[in-house]
Amino acid sequence: MSKFKKNSTKGLPAINTASLPDIVFMLLFFFMVVTRIKDAELKVKVSVPKATEVVKLEDKSLVSFVFVGVPTEKLQEVYGTSPRIQLNDAISKSIEEVILFIEAERAKLTEENKAKMIISLKADKEVKMGIITDVKQELRSANALKLNYSTHQGQIEYND
Amino acid sequence: MAKRSIPEINAGSMADIAFLLLIFFLVTTTIDSDKGLQILLPQKQEKTEVTIKPKKRNVLNVLVNGNNQLLVRGQVAKLEELTEEVKKHVSNNGFSPDYSESPRLAIVSIKNDRGTSYEMYIKVQNELLRAYNELRDEKSQELYGVNFENLGENAQKKVKEIYPQKISEAEPENVMGDK
């Protein structure tokens, strides 16, 4: 083998991967911008229904979430299999806790934003209206009247 | 003296680091899906307050029972017919004696059972909102030639005044039960 041999024409040239980090960083930034960090661990199973006339929630800081659904499998031993309400990180023990939750959430807002507070109700499509109505009544008692039924955007099915 | 060259930093593992970060973000975040049907709950009324009872013809009664069946104006109806019925009711302008006198006076009253499924309730709400949105769209097309959502704030207010959204929700019955 001579020392000054020309590069052999055999074998594929290595692909330049120098720009691969740039591509991946671009993807990373894209995901960082369009997503948000999960703020509460779901303890109830929630699969929201579909609707067409949806409105986007603009200001995240004004929104508080109330989850309604059947507890996850792990927690069913403790909480049973009937639908429960989750506020913050815990499943509420009684319906009265909703008012306390609303008051606590309202206290976090500035004075001028207090009236603009929105409650987003993330309820599973399988739950019955009984529990939803109870929550709504509690919201009315707490004077939190701006309610948003969280839904996916999509065509609804007419199957009666 | 030999010129000492600065060794090049090996950037081969940069991609791996970036991938790691990417995967971390993919796992810990959720794609924004905060959309929903916006409604305004009525204020809690004091018992002493006297409410004016609206005329019978101005109220469109929608009932949903615990089996998710629909009753509109006392007759069994299908969900896909609801939007048309609401539109007919609201935009009647006193034309037919069975429907409302004017859009301002028209009320849609919805009553459900505690056993009604949330999905059905959302579907009904969606149809009602769709009826109002379509009416407002038609009105703004007529007045300004554009859809309601593309109107300016003042014009939107005007159209909203012509077609105010009056959806009243009665206390649900507990026939089927929710347990």
Interface residues (C-beta under 8 A of the other chain):
Chain A: T17 A18 L20 P21 V24 F25 L27 L28 F31 M32 V34 T35 R36 I37 K38 V48 P49 K50 A51 T52 E53 V54 V55 K56 L57 K60 V63 V68 S82 S120 L121 A123 D124 K125 E126 V127 K128 M129 G130 I131 I132 T133 K136 L139 R140 S141 N143 A144 L145 K146 L147 N148 Y149 S150 T151 H152 Q153 I156 Y158 D160
Chain B: A11 G12 M14 A15 I17 A18 F19 L21 L22 F25 L26 T28 T29 T30 I31 D32 S33 D34 K35 G36 L37 Q38 I39 L40 L41 P42 Q43 K44 N68 Q69 L70 K78 L79 E80 N112 D113 R114 G115 T116 S117 Y118 E119 Y121 I122 K123 Q125 N126 L129 R130 N133 E171 P172 N174 G177 D178 K179
